[in-house]
Amino acid sequence: MEDNEKNMKLVRDILQAIGYSPLEASSGGAARTLAAENAPALVLMDIQLPDLDGAEALRRLRSDERTATIPVLALTAQAMQGDRERFLAAGFSGYLSNPVNVAELLATVKQQCDA
């Protein structure tokens, strides 16, 4: 889930090019519903969403038995020193910063989906 349309399109295009079928949501609430109904292999979540922040959306995903074990990657423009550690400590499975590094995105998605 990503609230920036350009970022969402870029990630979608990259994932589709390598054979994934990404689902999209532009809010935390919509993403929770989509994840519960579709049980995706992985969720990429922006930290700054319009209705709730990524940490709260993650907490709600983890509290639902249908989505509790889905790996969730933080995808954010927050790339200050210590952010990666803070997001991992909050329970995210991994961290990617925007603008997205294509090689890092591909490697991280593959690693999470193959785990």
Buried (B, 14 or more C-beta within 10 A) or exposed (E): BBBBEEBBEBBBEBBEEEEBEBBBBBBBBBBBEBBBEEEBEBBBBBBEBEEBBBBEBBEBBBEEEEBEEBBBBBBBEBEEEEBBEBBEEBEBBBBBBBEBEEEEBBEBBEEBEEE
